[in-house]
Amino acid sequence: MAKVCVFCAVIAGDAPAEVVYADEELVAFLDHKPVFRGHVLLVPREHVVRLRDLPDGRVAGFFSAAQRLERAVEDGLEADGSMVLINNVVSQSVPHLHLHVIPRRRRDGLRLWLGPRHPYNPEHPAGEYAARIRSALDSGTAAGSGRGDPGGDGG
């Protein structure tokens, strides 16, 4: 039996959630295990796993809604700022595209956990990484629907 996507269940109304926004294409609701109270998840109604899987015609609306949610979280909760992020596959707890809007306050105790850092060096020159990314952009694997996989570990 296939495992049911918990976000699809929320979208269908089959799982409980505190919905803060919904339209024909998107739903935003409070994360049930928030980093800070007011942590919102924005998901497309269509089940897609990664940002690259979201149809091109829906990307602008997705990010427009994210921008509105960022303002609402900061203004509505009187937060000093926010953290907006998407995990694709790695560290993605639910395999359904979701964007986090997390309210932040100065000295809130959250340390930037995007580490450890791996700086460029002679063995791993920045130019080589930039060239590989430019090549993927030029080859079209990063254009259009984004459904092509430029290789690598799939993450």
URGIZI-V533225 format. One record per backbone hydrogen bond with DSSP energy under -0.5 kcal/mol. CO is the residue of the C=O (numbers start at 1). NH is the residue of the N-H. E is the energy in kcal/mol with one decimal. If there is no record, write none. Layout:
# URGIZI-V533225
co:CO nh:NH e:E
co:CO nh:NH e:E
This chain:
# URGIZI-V533225
co:5 nh:9 e:-2.0
co:6 nh:10 e:-2.0
co:7 nh:11 e:-2.6
co:8 nh:12 e:-2.2
co:9 nh:13 e:-0.7
co:9 nh:14 e:-2.6
co:9 nh:15 e:-1.1
co:10 nh:13 e:-1.1
co:17 nh:19 e:-1.1
co:18 nh:30 e:-2.2
co:21 nh:28 e:-3.1
co:25 nh:45 e:-3.2
co:26 nh:23 e:-2.5
co:27 nh:43 e:-2.9
co:28 nh:20 e:-2.8
co:28 nh:21 e:-1.7
co:29 nh:41 e:-3.1
co:31 nh:34 e:-0.6
co:36 nh:39 e:-1.5
co:39 nh:31 e:-2.9
co:40 nh:101 e:-2.5
co:41 nh:29 e:-2.2
co:42 nh:99 e:-2.2
co:43 nh:27 e:-2.5
co:46 nh:48 e:-0.9
co:48 nh:97 e:-3.6
co:50 nh:53 e:-1.3
co:50 nh:54 e:-0.6
co:51 nh:54 e:-1.4
co:55 nh:58 e:-2.6
co:55 nh:59 e:-0.6
co:56 nh:59 e:-1.1
co:56 nh:60 e:-0.6
co:58 nh:62 e:-2.0
co:59 nh:63 e:-2.4
co:60 nh:64 e:-2.2
co:61 nh:65 e:-2.3
co:62 nh:66 e:-1.9
co:63 nh:67 e:-2.2
co:64 nh:68 e:-2.1
co:65 nh:69 e:-2.6
co:66 nh:70 e:-2.5
co:67 nh:71 e:-2.1
co:68 nh:72 e:-2.4
co:69 nh:73 e:-3.1
co:70 nh:74 e:-2.3
co:71 nh:75 e:-3.2
co:72 nh:76 e:-2.6
co:73 nh:77 e:-1.6
co:74 nh:79 e:-1.9
co:75 nh:78 e:-0.7
co:81 nh:104 e:-2.6
co:83 nh:102 e:-2.8
co:85 nh:100 e:-3.1
co:87 nh:89 e:-0.6
co:88 nh:90 e:-2.3
co:89 nh:92 e:-1.8
co:91 nh:93 e:-1.0
co:94 nh:96 e:-2.8
co:97 nh:44 e:-0.5
co:98 nh:87 e:-0.5
co:99 nh:42 e:-2.4
co:100 nh:85 e:-1.6
co:101 nh:40 e:-2.7
co:101 nh:103 e:-0.5
co:102 nh:83 e:-2.3
co:104 nh:80 e:-1.2
co:104 nh:81 e:-1.8
co:105 nh:108 e:-1.4
co:111 nh:113 e:-0.6
co:113 nh:115 e:-2.0
co:121 nh:124 e:-0.6
co:124 nh:121 e:-1.5
co:125 nh:128 e:-0.8
co:125 nh:129 e:-1.3
co:126 nh:130 e:-2.6
co:127 nh:131 e:-2.4
co:128 nh:132 e:-1.9
co:129 nh:133 e:-2.0
co:130 nh:134 e:-2.8
co:131 nh:135 e:-2.5
co:132 nh:136 e:-1.9
co:133 nh:137 e:-2.3
co:134 nh:138 e:-2.9
co:135 nh:139 e:-2.2
co:136 nh:140 e:-0.6
co:136 nh:141 e:-0.9
co:136 nh:142 e:-1.2
co:137 nh:140 e:-0.7
co:140 nh:143 e:-1.4
co:143 nh:146 e:-1.7
co:148 nh:150 e:-0.6
